[in-house]
């Protein structure tokens, strides 16, 4: 079945266009609510959001949709995506919804759905909801319309949960930490959680106005936090994205540390403790070959999935792994969470910083990455990966890199872009391969 609404991470688009109109979002609420009306109990959905101006409109539309099919609604206000996953499970809700477009600009918005177990929905569940979107909703009788209420203690519940992910005797006294919340969903909870554990916290990106989320701050705009870490003489910087389900770390020298190094650090600690399950780590095809080689040196494996943290999580659950993630910063620690959690992963890194006494630049240089290059080629009105010349160019490049590197070519799931990534021991060869394929794609597009 061709997916009309759902992409690699829920439904996402420009506000007041396509799937992100109030009318369509209300229908999503009706369809998702109908799909989860199972059993004769009073049904409940938890709805959270980030700080986008359009969040109010989307929240109201979803409330209308869910209540019209008989679901009660609990609204939390701005909270990270992992907090909604947690509360969905904790409050015995039938469904959780996060209104966010993650690292996208404020003009965009999106909807992420969680089942009653706190996990993102499977492809099959999303397909079932898409089918319901094509049908007229079954509206309940007036006396069965759902009720809606806001709760005030959601932030405290989440802060308590993330603090429980590290040992009870761990404190961050003496650490100076810059926390960049991207003017997004974690602008209150993440600095609070780290401060409560004793750190001296310098918070930036914590003044949302509805239009400044991810604007020059956060995990995709690192200049501000790099500068602040160096200026303040901080031990480390923590950069979250708009919905705080991923992070990038900045060391004391102002250098960015990606998800691969963070996964390597956490895997090492868990392996030393005998607590790493599954015999290794799950990551995507984008993770650096250097991470794979490092894990192999410890007798561990790196299992790869297609891009998308929910595919990582599906493999983790199937194979009994408790650590997985993405190079982009999603860290999934299933001993404590059901989805990627930037704040929780940050606490794990800070705990290692305290335990080892090493500077962040040393602690977080876990392996030497091999040269890797990623370029994006925008296209319109065609399918360039179906072009014969493009196919041949890719095949020739794969043969050239055989045994010396990797090539990953994929279409973005959220925009009309072909992503071309190559890595290998020879940086010049990697660059030449990527440029050759990009030129072929451009010519075909």
Helices and strands as residue ranges (DSSP letters): E 6-7, E 10-14, G 18-20, H 22-35, E 44-49, H 55-68, E 72-78, H 81-90, E 95-99, E 108-115, H 123-133, G 142-144, E 148-150, H 154-163, E 176-180, H 189-196, E 200-204, H 223-232, E 236-240, E 247-250, E 256-257, H 259-272, E 280-284, H 289-297, E 301-305, H 309-319, E 323-325, E 331-333, H 342-356, H 360-363, E 371-378, G 384-386, H 388-401, E 405-411, E 417-424, H 427-444
